[in-house]
Amino acid sequence: MEDFDSSVGWKVAQTLFGVKTSYRPDDTSGILWIKLEGDLENTPLFEQLAVVRETDLFSAWVPFCSQSRLLQRIGLAEVVTWFNLAPPFLQRDAVIHAYACDCTW
């Protein structure tokens, strides 16, 4: 997690709709790491938490998500999930480590 908290080595690809997308290639493994950061304003905390806790249901409502599985529930608001995106002519899968925190105080 320390790697994701730091900006060292990350290249900003774009910022759109308040979400900053950065990437970092791992030359030894060939993995391309992607990080999305953004602030959610005027969104109730419980609704945000529901999205984090139910990532295994992405295949039921995320466009082009054909499969999703919960890999590990680390805590009440922290999960590791695998999902597969299959838009026409392209198929990608990813593992996400998602967590929620209330930073209002």
C-alpha positions as CSV (number, residue, x, y, z in Angstrom):
1,M,0.0,0.0,0.0
2,E,2.9,2.4,0.6
3,D,3.6,2.4,-3.2
4,F,0.0,3.7,-3.8
5,D,0.2,6.3,-1.1
6,S,3.3,7.9,-2.7
7,S,3.5,9.8,-5.9
8,V,7.1,8.6,-6.6
9,G,7.4,6.7,-9.9
10,W,3.7,7.3,-10.9
11,K,3.0,9.1,-14.2
12,V,-0.2,11.1,-14.5
13,A,-2.1,10.0,-17.6
14,Q,-5.1,12.3,-17.2
15,T,-7.5,14.0,-14.9
16,L,-11.1,13.9,-16.0
17,F,-14.4,14.4,-14.0
18,G,-12.3,15.0,-10.9
19,V,-10.5,11.6,-11.1
20,K,-6.8,11.6,-11.6
21,T,-5.5,8.5,-13.4
22,S,-1.8,7.5,-13.0
23,Y,0.2,4.5,-14.1
24,R,3.5,2.9,-13.3
25,P,5.0,0.0,-15.3
26,D,6.9,-2.7,-13.4
27,D,9.8,-3.6,-15.6
28,T,10.6,-6.8,-13.8
29,S,7.2,-8.4,-13.9
30,G,5.7,-6.7,-16.9
31,I,2.7,-5.6,-14.9
32,L,1.2,-2.2,-15.5
33,W,-0.1,-0.7,-12.2
34,I,-3.0,1.8,-12.5
35,K,-4.1,4.2,-9.7
36,L,-7.3,6.3,-9.7
37,E,-7.8,9.0,-7.1
38,G,-10.6,11.4,-6.6
39,D,-12.8,13.0,-4.0
40,L,-16.5,12.2,-3.7
41,E,-18.5,15.2,-2.7
42,N,-22.1,15.1,-1.6
43,T,-22.2,11.4,-1.7
44,P,-23.4,9.6,1.5
45,L,-20.8,7.6,3.3
46,F,-23.0,4.4,3.4
47,E,-23.5,4.4,-0.4
48,Q,-19.7,4.8,-0.9
49,L,-19.1,1.9,1.5
50,A,-21.7,-0.3,-0.3
51,V,-19.7,0.1,-3.5
52,V,-16.5,-0.9,-1.8
53,R,-18.0,-3.9,0.1
54,E,-19.9,-5.3,-2.9
55,T,-17.2,-5.3,-5.5
56,D,-17.9,-8.9,-6.1
57,L,-21.2,-7.8,-7.6
58,F,-19.6,-5.6,-10.3
59,S,-20.6,-8.2,-12.9
60,A,-24.3,-7.5,-12.1
61,W,-24.1,-3.7,-12.7
62,V,-20.8,-2.5,-14.2
63,P,-21.0,-2.1,-18.0
64,F,-18.9,-4.8,-19.8
65,C,-17.9,-6.5,-16.5
66,S,-18.5,-10.2,-17.3
67,Q,-17.1,-11.7,-14.1
68,S,-16.2,-10.5,-10.6
69,R,-15.0,-12.4,-7.5
70,L,-14.1,-11.3,-3.9
71,L,-10.6,-12.6,-3.3
72,Q,-10.2,-11.3,0.3
73,R,-12.1,-9.3,2.8
74,I,-9.4,-7.6,4.8
75,G,-11.7,-5.5,7.0
76,L,-15.1,-4.0,7.2
77,A,-14.3,-1.4,4.5
78,E,-11.3,-3.0,2.8
79,V,-11.5,-5.8,0.1
80,V,-9.4,-7.3,-2.7
81,T,-11.5,-8.2,-5.8
82,W,-10.8,-9.7,-9.2
83,F,-12.9,-8.6,-12.2
84,N,-13.0,-9.1,-16.0
85,L,-14.0,-6.4,-18.4
86,A,-15.0,-7.6,-21.9
87,P,-16.1,-4.7,-24.1
88,P,-16.3,-5.5,-27.9
89,F,-12.9,-6.6,-29.3
90,L,-11.1,-6.2,-26.0
91,Q,-10.8,-8.2,-22.8
92,R,-8.9,-7.2,-19.7
93,D,-8.9,-8.4,-16.1
94,A,-7.7,-6.7,-13.0
95,V,-7.3,-7.1,-9.3
96,I,-8.3,-4.1,-7.2
97,H,-7.6,-3.4,-3.6
98,A,-10.4,-1.1,-2.5
99,Y,-10.9,0.7,0.8
100,A,-13.0,3.4,2.2
101,C,-12.2,6.0,4.8
102,D,-14.1,8.9,6.2
103,C,-11.8,11.9,6.0
104,T,-14.3,14.6,7.0
105,W,-12.9,15.2,10.5
